[in-house]
Amino acid sequence: MYLYKRFYFVLGFAIACLFVCCKKIDSYNIPSSDDKTKPQVVTNIKIDNYDGGANITYDLPNSPNILYVLASYKISDATSRQTKSSYYSDSIKVEGFAKSQDYDVTLKVVTRANVESDPVTVKVHPGQPVYQQIFPSLAMQSDFGGANIKARNPLKKNIGIVVVDLTLPRPSLITQYYTNRDSIEFNVRGYDTKERKFGVYVTDTWGNISDTLVKTIDPIFETEIDKSKFSPFPLNTDSKIYSNWGVPYLYDGVTDGSVPPMHTNVGAGIPGILSLDMGQVVKLSRYKAWQQYQFAYTDGNPKVWVLWGAATPGADVNLPATSQLGDVVGGWTQIGTYNSPPPPSGNIPPTPATAADVEFVKPGFDFNVPFSAPPVRYIRIQAVELWNKSINFFIFQEMTFYGKPQ
């Protein structure tokens, strides 16, 4: 594992954000006064530094002709910014600094006639920017068909993690993952098992870029898990089945609704649970799940569900309605909580799904199994919330699992 200093890549997102941050507010620039008197400067300046920025407070001149205060400053050797604060405020925020060091900030008072005061220059010394704070937590390891990337963002700031393929002489962008979550984990997939070199770095809203973590990765073999080995694993604590629409309908290969879905009994209740034996121990990588699209976002289609797994038969126990990844109950390990993507229309019951919503769910949705999840053979599918909260049973049309048999 190596650290390469500043692997630069043109980021459309960062550039777009930079333009937004630096864009002039047109309404500030429309003269609304014929008074060309030069304004006085701000006084009694105080500075409150924070990570990556500073808040500057001041006293404004006593004049009804003032429109705003303009702060001009460089956030890096190559990038300058301007920030404006209306006369209603006695403070201005300057942020996006690339390092924790001294920076000059020039303050000017601007009137309604667009006349500027003399400049007043102050020094700010922001704390370490968040993108630099996150970088030491970056970790990359082999995953199914690619690499698994993790990082910590305890302040929950908007950041991006960029992954590049360094295998070929010309680096290529793989993905740009933007988030404000505190615990970050995602995957890059689609590669064979040949050794590859990946680079990953952190960027922020202002286009600052961290060092690059570079690592050679051996992608792990992944295959679709053989459904011919699947069978029900009925437990007394499972939900009752509706008619004969049991667990085998979950893996019959039919996704178009031409046969019934797996369906718990009407009145069985939510949370509901059904159990499956895959017939072999598997290190799962991901799975694909299909709603019964004829009843998209209603009927018993789940909104939130949990997967529990065990390599050997777990106990016949009730599982808790709330749980965390890695919790173990009666030999069953919680291997993920999943949320169905919402309908594009925004319609939820009792408002019916649109034709576009139905088309959206037809192909099914892909879900990752955390790399930290243990290999399992037995799976319990626990529906904890439905789109239609008046329904007391759950359904799944189909599930297809991927991973590496052990």
C-alpha positions as CSV (number, residue, x, y, z in Angstrom):
1,M,0.0,0.0,0.0
2,Y,1.4,3.4,-1.0
3,L,0.5,7.0,-0.7
4,Y,0.8,9.1,-3.8
5,K,0.7,12.8,-3.4
6,R,-2.2,14.5,-5.0
7,F,-3.5,12.4,-7.9
8,Y,-5.5,15.1,-9.8
9,F,-8.6,14.2,-11.7
10,V,-11.0,16.6,-13.3
11,L,-14.3,16.3,-11.4
12,G,-17.4,17.5,-12.9
13,F,-19.1,17.6,-9.5
14,A,-16.4,19.6,-7.8
15,I,-16.2,22.1,-10.7
16,A,-20.0,22.5,-10.6
17,C,-20.0,23.0,-6.9
18,L,-17.1,25.5,-7.2
19,F,-19.1,27.5,-9.8
20,V,-22.1,27.5,-7.5
21,C,-20.0,28.7,-4.5
22,C,-18.3,31.4,-6.5
23,K,-21.3,32.6,-8.5
24,K,-22.1,36.3,-8.0
25,I,-25.5,37.1,-6.7
26,D,-26.9,39.3,-9.5
27,S,-29.3,41.2,-7.2
28,Y,-26.3,42.5,-5.3
29,N,-24.8,44.1,-8.4
30,I,-27.8,46.1,-9.5
31,P,-27.2,49.8,-8.5
32,S,-30.1,51.1,-6.5
33,S,-28.7,54.4,-5.4
34,D,-27.2,57.5,-7.0
35,D,-25.2,58.2,-3.9
36,K,-21.6,57.7,-4.9
37,T,-20.1,58.4,-1.5
38,K,-17.3,56.0,-0.6
39,P,-18.3,53.9,2.4
40,Q,-16.4,53.5,5.6
41,V,-14.7,50.2,6.4
42,V,-15.9,47.5,8.8
43,T,-14.5,47.8,12.3
44,N,-14.2,45.8,15.5
45,I,-13.4,42.6,13.6
46,K,-13.4,39.3,15.4
47,I,-12.4,35.9,14.0
48,D,-13.7,32.5,15.0
49,N,-11.8,29.7,13.2
50,Y,-13.2,26.3,12.6
51,D,-12.3,23.2,10.5
52,G,-11.7,24.4,6.9
53,G,-13.1,27.9,7.5
54,A,-13.7,30.9,9.7
55,N,-16.6,33.1,10.8
56,I,-15.7,36.8,10.8
57,T,-17.9,39.2,12.8
58,Y,-17.6,43.0,12.5
59,D,-19.4,46.4,13.0
60,L,-20.8,47.9,9.9
61,P,-20.5,51.7,9.2
62,N,-23.6,53.6,10.2
63,S,-25.0,54.3,6.7
64,P,-28.4,53.4,5.1
65,N,-26.6,53.1,1.7
66,I,-24.7,49.9,2.5
67,L,-25.7,46.8,0.5
68,Y,-23.3,44.1,1.5
69,V,-19.8,43.1,2.7
70,L,-17.5,41.4,0.2
71,A,-14.8,38.9,1.4
72,S,-12.1,38.0,-1.1
73,Y,-9.6,35.2,-0.4
74,K,-7.6,32.3,-1.8
75,I,-8.5,28.9,-0.6
76,S,-5.5,27.3,-2.3
77,D,-2.6,28.4,-4.5
78,A,-4.8,28.0,-7.6
79,T,-8.3,28.9,-6.4
80,S,-9.8,32.2,-5.2
81,R,-13.3,32.7,-3.8
82,Q,-15.6,35.6,-2.9
83,T,-18.3,35.6,-0.3
84,K,-21.0,38.2,0.2
85,S,-23.0,39.0,3.3
86,S,-26.0,41.4,3.3
87,Y,-26.2,44.5,5.4
88,Y,-28.7,42.7,7.6
89,S,-25.9,40.6,9.0
90,D,-22.8,41.5,11.1
91,S,-20.8,38.4,10.1
92,I,-19.5,36.6,7.0
93,K,-18.4,33.0,6.6
94,V,-15.2,32.1,4.6
95,E,-14.7,28.4,3.9
96,G,-13.2,25.8,1.6
97,F,-9.6,26.3,2.6
98,A,-7.3,23.6,1.5
99,K,-5.0,23.5,4.6
100,S,-4.8,24.6,8.2
101,Q,-2.6,27.7,7.9
102,D,-2.8,31.5,7.7
103,Y,-4.8,33.0,4.9
104,D,-5.4,36.6,4.1
105,V,-9.1,37.7,3.7
106,T,-9.9,41.1,2.3
107,L,-13.1,42.7,3.4
108,K,-14.8,45.6,1.6
109,V,-18.1,47.4,2.2
110,V,-20.2,47.8,-1.0
111,T,-22.9,50.4,-1.3
112,R,-26.2,50.3,-3.3
113,A,-24.4,52.3,-6.0
114,N,-21.7,49.6,-6.2
115,V,-19.1,51.8,-4.6
116,E,-16.5,49.9,-2.6
117,S,-14.8,51.0,0.6
118,D,-11.0,50.7,1.2
119,P,-10.0,47.1,1.8
120,V,-9.4,45.7,5.2
121,T,-7.2,42.6,5.3
122,V,-7.4,40.1,8.2
123,K,-5.8,36.8,8.8
124,V,-7.7,33.6,9.4
125,H,-6.2,30.2,10.4
126,P,-8.8,27.5,9.8
127,G,-8.5,24.1,11.4
128,Q,-7.8,21.0,9.5
129,P,-10.3,20.7,6.6
130,V,-12.7,17.8,6.8
131,Y,-11.4,16.1,3.6
132,Q,-8.0,15.8,5.2
133,Q,-9.5,14.5,8.4
134,I,-11.2,11.7,6.6
135,F,-8.3,10.6,4.5
136,P,-6.4,8.6,7.3
137,S,-9.6,6.5,7.8
138,L,-9.7,5.4,4.1
139,A,-9.4,1.7,3.7
140,M,-9.5,-0.5,0.6
141,Q,-9.6,-4.3,0.4
142,S,-10.5,-7.0,-2.2
143,D,-14.2,-7.5,-2.7
144,F,-16.3,-9.6,-5.0
145,G,-15.5,-8.5,-8.6
146,G,-13.5,-5.5,-7.4
147,A,-12.8,-3.5,-4.3
148,N,-14.5,-2.5,-1.0
149,I,-13.9,1.0,0.2
150,K,-14.5,2.3,3.8
151,A,-14.0,5.6,5.5
152,R,-15.2,7.6,8.5
153,N,-16.9,11.0,8.3
154,P,-17.8,11.7,12.0
155,L,-18.8,15.3,11.3
156,K,-21.2,14.2,8.6
157,K,-20.0,16.7,6.1
158,N,-20.7,16.6,2.3
159,I,-17.7,14.9,0.8
160,G,-16.8,12.8,-2.2
161,I,-14.7,9.7,-2.4
162,V,-13.2,9.1,-5.9
163,V,-11.9,5.8,-7.1
164,V,-9.6,5.5,-10.1
165,D,-8.2,2.5,-12.0
166,L,-4.4,2.8,-12.2
167,T,-3.8,-0.5,-13.9
168,L,-3.2,0.9,-17.3
169,P,-0.7,3.7,-18.2
170,R,-3.6,6.2,-18.5
171,P,-5.6,6.4,-15.2
172,S,-9.4,6.1,-15.6
173,L,-12.2,7.2,-13.4
174,I,-14.3,4.4,-11.9
175,T,-16.7,6.2,-9.6
176,Q,-17.4,9.3,-7.6
177,Y,-19.3,8.5,-4.4
178,Y,-20.8,11.5,-2.7
179,T,-22.2,11.3,0.8
180,N,-22.6,13.0,4.2
181,R,-23.0,9.8,6.1
182,D,-20.7,9.2,9.1
183,S,-19.9,5.6,8.3
184,I,-19.0,5.2,4.6
185,E,-18.8,1.8,2.8
186,F,-19.3,1.1,-0.9
187,N,-18.0,-1.2,-3.6
188,V,-16.6,-1.1,-7.1
189,R,-17.4,-4.2,-9.1
190,G,-17.4,-5.7,-12.6
191,Y,-13.8,-6.9,-12.8
192,D,-12.4,-10.4,-13.3
193,T,-10.1,-12.0,-10.8
194,K,-6.9,-10.6,-12.3
195,E,-4.8,-8.3,-10.1
196,R,-5.6,-4.6,-10.5
197,K,-4.3,-1.3,-9.0
198,F,-6.8,1.1,-7.6
199,G,-6.5,4.6,-6.3
200,V,-8.9,6.3,-3.9
201,Y,-9.0,9.9,-2.6
202,V,-11.3,12.3,-0.8
203,T,-12.6,15.6,-2.3
204,D,-14.9,18.2,-1.0
205,T,-17.5,20.8,-2.2
206,W,-14.7,23.3,-3.1
207,G,-12.6,20.9,-5.2
208,N,-9.9,20.2,-2.7
209,I,-8.3,16.8,-3.1
210,S,-6.5,14.7,-0.6
211,D,-3.5,12.4,-1.1
212,T,-4.3,9.2,-3.0
213,L,-4.4,5.8,-1.3
214,V,-3.1,3.3,-3.9
215,K,-3.4,-0.5,-3.4
216,T,-3.1,-3.5,-5.6
217,I,-6.3,-5.6,-5.4
218,D,-7.2,-9.2,-6.3
219,P,-10.9,-9.1,-7.0
220,I,-12.7,-12.1,-5.5
221,F,-14.6,-14.6,-7.7
222,E,-18.4,-14.0,-7.8
223,T,-21.1,-16.2,-9.3
224,E,-24.9,-16.4,-9.2
225,I,-25.8,-18.9,-6.4
226,D,-27.4,-22.1,-7.8
227,K,-31.2,-22.0,-7.0
228,S,-31.6,-25.7,-7.7
229,K,-30.0,-26.3,-4.3
230,F,-32.5,-24.0,-2.5
231,S,-35.3,-25.3,-0.3
232,P,-37.6,-24.0,2.4
233,F,-36.3,-24.0,6.0
234,P,-39.6,-23.8,7.9
235,L,-39.5,-22.7,11.6
236,N,-42.3,-22.5,14.1
237,T,-41.4,-18.8,14.6
238,D,-41.8,-18.1,10.8
239,S,-45.0,-16.4,9.6
240,K,-47.7,-18.6,8.3
241,I,-47.9,-19.1,4.5
242,Y,-50.9,-17.9,2.4
243,S,-52.5,-20.8,0.6
244,N,-49.5,-22.7,-0.9
245,W,-47.6,-19.6,-1.9
246,G,-44.5,-20.5,0.1
247,V,-40.8,-20.0,0.0
248,P,-40.2,-21.9,-3.3
249,Y,-41.9,-19.1,-5.1
250,L,-39.0,-16.9,-4.0
251,Y,-36.5,-18.8,-6.2
252,D,-38.6,-20.2,-9.1
253,G,-37.0,-17.8,-11.5
254,V,-40.2,-16.0,-12.4
255,T,-40.1,-12.2,-12.0
256,D,-43.0,-11.1,-14.2
257,G,-45.9,-11.9,-11.8
258,S,-47.2,-14.7,-14.0
259,V,-47.0,-17.0,-11.0
260,P,-47.7,-16.1,-7.3
261,P,-45.1,-14.5,-5.2
262,M,-43.8,-15.8,-1.9
263,H,-46.7,-14.6,0.3
264,T,-47.3,-14.8,4.1
265,N,-50.8,-15.3,5.4
266,V,-53.3,-12.5,5.5
267,G,-53.2,-11.4,9.1
268,A,-49.8,-12.9,9.8
269,G,-48.6,-9.5,10.9
270,I,-45.6,-7.2,10.4
271,P,-42.8,-7.7,11.2
272,G,-43.1,-11.0,9.3
273,I,-40.4,-13.6,8.6
274,L,-39.7,-16.6,6.3
275,S,-36.7,-18.8,6.2
276,L,-34.6,-20.3,3.3
277,D,-31.9,-23.0,3.0
278,M,-29.5,-22.2,0.1
279,G,-28.1,-25.8,0.3
280,Q,-24.5,-24.7,0.6
281,V,-22.5,-22.2,2.7
282,V,-21.9,-19.0,0.7
283,K,-20.0,-15.8,1.3
284,L,-22.7,-13.5,-0.1
285,S,-21.8,-10.4,-2.1
286,R,-25.2,-9.0,-3.2
287,Y,-28.6,-10.0,-4.2
288,K,-31.4,-8.8,-6.5
289,A,-35.0,-8.6,-5.2
290,W,-38.2,-8.1,-7.2
291,Q,-41.5,-6.7,-6.0
292,Q,-44.8,-8.1,-7.4
293,Y,-45.0,-5.2,-9.9
294,Q,-48.7,-5.6,-10.5
295,F,-49.1,-4.2,-7.0
296,A,-46.1,-1.9,-7.1
297,Y,-45.5,0.0,-3.8
298,T,-48.7,-1.4,-2.2
299,D,-50.2,-4.7,-1.2
300,G,-47.6,-6.6,0.8
301,N,-44.5,-5.3,-1.0
302,P,-41.9,-4.4,1.7
303,K,-40.4,-1.0,2.2
304,V,-37.8,-2.1,4.7
305,W,-36.6,-5.6,5.5
306,V,-33.7,-7.3,7.2
307,L,-31.7,-10.4,6.3
308,W,-30.4,-12.8,9.0
309,G,-28.1,-15.6,8.2
310,A,-26.4,-18.7,9.7
311,A,-23.8,-21.2,8.5
312,T,-25.4,-23.9,10.5
313,P,-29.1,-24.1,11.5
314,G,-29.9,-21.3,14.0
315,A,-32.3,-21.6,16.8
316,D,-36.1,-21.4,16.2
317,V,-36.4,-18.0,17.8
318,N,-38.3,-14.8,17.3
319,L,-36.0,-12.1,15.9
320,P,-36.2,-8.5,17.2
321,A,-38.1,-5.9,15.1
322,T,-35.1,-3.5,15.5
323,S,-31.5,-4.7,15.1
324,Q,-28.0,-3.6,14.0
325,L,-25.6,-5.1,11.5
326,G,-23.7,-7.9,13.2
327,D,-26.2,-8.5,16.0
328,V,-26.5,-12.2,16.8
329,V,-29.7,-13.8,18.1
330,G,-30.1,-17.5,18.6
331,G,-27.2,-18.2,16.2
332,W,-28.6,-15.9,13.5
333,T,-26.4,-12.9,12.5
334,Q,-28.0,-9.7,11.1
335,I,-26.4,-9.3,7.7
336,G,-28.1,-6.1,6.5
337,T,-31.1,-3.8,6.7
338,Y,-32.5,-2.8,3.3
339,N,-34.7,-0.1,1.9
340,S,-36.7,-0.4,-1.3
341,P,-36.0,2.6,-3.6
342,P,-38.9,5.0,-3.5
343,P,-41.3,5.4,-6.4
344,P,-40.2,8.1,-8.9
345,S,-43.6,9.7,-8.7
346,G,-43.5,10.1,-4.9
347,N,-46.9,8.4,-4.7
348,I,-47.4,6.2,-1.6
349,P,-50.6,4.4,-0.6
350,P,-53.4,5.2,-0.7
351,T,-52.2,7.2,-3.8
352,P,-51.7,4.5,-6.5
353,A,-48.4,4.0,-8.3
354,T,-48.0,5.5,-11.8
355,A,-47.2,3.6,-15.0
356,A,-43.7,5.0,-14.6
357,D,-43.4,3.6,-11.1
358,V,-44.4,0.2,-12.3
359,E,-41.7,0.3,-15.1
360,F,-39.2,1.4,-12.4
361,V,-39.7,-1.7,-10.3
362,K,-40.0,-4.3,-13.1
363,P,-36.2,-5.0,-13.5
364,G,-35.8,-5.5,-9.8
365,F,-33.3,-3.8,-7.5
366,D,-29.7,-4.7,-6.5
367,F,-28.6,-4.7,-2.9
368,N,-25.1,-5.2,-1.5
369,V,-24.4,-7.6,1.4
370,P,-21.7,-5.9,3.7
371,F,-18.3,-7.4,3.2
372,S,-18.1,-7.9,6.9
373,A,-21.1,-10.4,6.9
374,P,-20.1,-14.0,7.7
375,P,-20.6,-16.9,5.2
376,V,-24.1,-18.3,5.6
377,R,-26.3,-21.1,4.4
378,Y,-29.6,-20.4,6.0
379,I,-31.3,-17.1,5.5
380,R,-34.3,-15.5,7.3
381,I,-36.1,-12.7,5.5
382,Q,-37.7,-10.3,7.9
383,A,-40.1,-7.6,6.6
384,V,-40.3,-4.8,9.1
385,E,-42.2,-2.1,7.2
386,L,-44.5,-2.1,4.2
387,W,-45.3,0.7,1.7
388,N,-48.9,0.1,2.5
389,K,-49.1,0.4,6.3
390,S,-52.7,-1.0,6.4
391,I,-51.5,-4.4,5.1
392,N,-50.6,-7.2,7.6
393,F,-48.7,-9.7,5.4
394,F,-45.7,-9.4,3.1
395,I,-44.7,-10.7,-0.3
396,F,-41.6,-11.0,-2.5
397,Q,-41.8,-12.0,-6.1
398,E,-38.2,-13.3,-6.5
399,M,-34.7,-13.1,-5.0
400,T,-31.4,-14.0,-6.7
401,F,-28.2,-14.2,-4.6
402,Y,-24.6,-13.7,-5.7
403,G,-21.3,-14.6,-4.0
404,K,-18.7,-17.3,-3.6
405,P,-19.7,-20.8,-2.4
406,Q,-17.4,-21.9,0.4
